[in-house]
């Protein structure tokens, strides 16, 4: 599981019990997960379809720094399913667990559309592929044949 996003629990994030308001944490999770889905599916038109049971394990307090971890678990035809864990960054104590978050890939008209993805890809790997493609296109644009003759 990759933990990329960190949040500092501030006074405006608290509920009347002086712990992190659950709705705020869910907002942060949904935002992190949809960004992950957008990057993986390479499409800005992605929506939240389903969030399974949410297991709150321990309530963060003001001043805590939490980490949100997301892991892709399944690529469907038009969907991406993930798992989420939230933990205290300093103590590594678990805060929350969600078994299933499902996001759907949409076209520009808002209809589900196949994404063609089957596995996690990393931006660094995509950049290398695009650089190779750009280099090939630049060389071919100069009148050279792909074989260099």
ABEGO torsion letter per residue (X at the ends): XBBABBBBBBAAABBAAGBBBAAAAAAAAAAAAAAAAAAAAGBABBBBABBBBBBBABBBBBGBBBBBBBBBABBBAABBBBBBBBBBAAAGBBABBBABBBBBBBBAAGBBBBAGBABBBBAAAAAAAAAAAAAAAAAAAAGBBAAGX
